[in-house]
Amino acid sequence: MKNRLNQMKRVFAAVLLAVAFLACGGGGTPPELLTVAVHPVTGTTLAGPNQNPFDASQAKKMRFSVTGAGIEGVLESVVDFNTHQAVLPDIPEGYGRQVTVEVCKEFCDEKMAGDIFARGRSVPLTVKHNDPERTVNVFVSPKNSFSSPADTSNPPANTSLVQGERIGATMTVLDDGNVLILGGARIKTGSASWTRAEDLDVVIPEAEVYDPRDGSFTAVGPMTIPRAFHQAVKLSDGRVVVLGGYTQIAGGPASITDSVEVFEPDSGVFRQSSQGLSGGAGRALFTAALAGTSPDVIFLAGGLSDPKAAGSTWDMYILDTGTVAHGPLSTIRYNHAMSLLSTYGRTGSDPGTDAFILFGGENDQGIVSDVEPFTVSGFEVKADDTATTKLPGGGRTMLTAVHVAQQGIIYVIGGFTDTGHNQPSNRVDVFREGRRGFVDGEVLFLNAARGAHTAALIDFNTIFVAGGLGFGGNTLPSTELIIENLECDDLENQIGCKYVITSVASWTPDLAPARAGHMSVFDSTRRVFVAGGFSQFSQPVKTATLYNPD
């Protein structure tokens, strides 16, 4: 009965606060009606759980705005909180029109600290004149909060993972804004680790899609075979190529596969490729990313491989064509990190070039400290031996690397300095693309040493770090930010300016529950979507959560 009452409250609030958002058509066409249904979602903030984004003691104004390519400035309307209609000027036709709803204390002034205390955004949409009348959901939650996926449908949508065993799964943001979640595994009870084939009890073929329009999870597929610790790469046409990983046949032991398949978003169907990975060598715990789009070619590197020697190689792979280039790494490495740069070596008038940078990892001999750059032009890949270097402070495995393109920086974050997920690190090292390496002494430190965590770029200069394993194998609930602040001797005239990199704890709420080995992605509504992982090695976290940035 209590759950039913709570559900009624949620639905009632959403209906009561639905706002008509009028977009007038141009050129003599009749106006079309775009109704923005505003749904309040309680969140966990630093002040505690169940914080109401429509707190009557604070909410005075609401701002509705539309942004997108070709829109000059921001189309916006600020109304009293109890007003149920906001009318905006003509919305130009185009793609990627995003509706933002903000709840404010007084003026909706971004320069006033705390004035905007709740926010939500729609999935980017296409606006065409003479479109039929439609409703767009916007989920508004407190800024700097965690919240559960919302339930807006009748009957209620499935707002939890269809398949809870999401260890070693992948997440990919599709062109329509949905998030594709693929595969995963259940860890054997009592296992001391989770990334080796012998640690896995069941590898799953299940796939699902999270839809941020209504908070629902829907099964698709399944994949042609079970997979975990594979890679998924989105092509330029929106299809997703799924490569390698561990698989399982008829309940037998997990093993490494060389097979490749592709997901077709329009049909929700997976198709096995006629061409697997190079030479039949399977890979798990490797890295892969799109290297070029004419045709779509994927660069993949390292891995725990069968045969083992394949883990010391890279490949350039084209779907249904197979491997078109192949070469060596300095060593076998897996559980490493990789970033793609488009301006590697940029200095002055030299725009730089495309390059993949490999950081750290591990192999049977221990932790890898090598940092290897590979420049890419078409199918030609060259190791930049003049820039091969070591990770400052020693090798690390199960680390993350985040590229901030605007500043030409890769942040290399955390990881373990010993095998067996031991000795987590709190180092954040700064790799500068113009220098093709690290700068001596340029390092900052996380509040918590961690490995097997996630790190997501949430705007042009802020990285959100979440969870992982700390000392003693403890699963961490803590989150923190890495921020670049512009500091100037004379801010008004932009004199003597430089970016100062800072690691900030205590600004963001904790994960609940704590988790490691999970996935995160910055989704189409500009929230960090976190799913899967484990609270202990054999205890999967079956829930998903959304972080709404400040």
Buried (B, 14 or more C-beta within 10 A) or exposed (E): EEEEEEEEEBBEBBEEBBBBBBBBBEEEEEEBBBBBBBBBBBBBBEEEEEBBBBBEEBBBBBBBBBBBEEBEEEBBBBBEBEEEEBEBEBBBBBEBBBBBBBBBBEBBBEEEEEBBBBBBBBBBBEBEBEBEEEBBBBBBBBBBBBBBBBBBBEEEBBBBBBBBBBBBBBBBBBEBBBBBBBBBBBBBEEBEEBBBBEBBBBBBBBBBBBBBBBBBBBEBBBBBBBBBBBBBBBBEEEBBBBBBBBBBEEEEEBBBBBBBBBBBBEEBEBBBBEBBBBEEBBBBBBBBBBBBEEEBBBBBBBBBBBEEEBBBBBBBBBBEEBBBBBEEBBBBBBBBBBBBBBBBBBEEEEEBBBBBBBBBBBBEEEBBBBBBBBBBEEEEBEBBEEBBBBBBBBBBBBBBBBBBBEBBBBBBBBBBBBBEBEBBBBBBBBBBBBBBBBEEEBBBEBBBBBBBBBBBBBEEBBBBBBBBBBEEBBBBBBBBBBBBEEEEEEEEEEEEEEBEBEBBEEEBBBBEBBBBBBBBBBBBBBBBBBBBBBBEBBEBBBBBBBBBBB
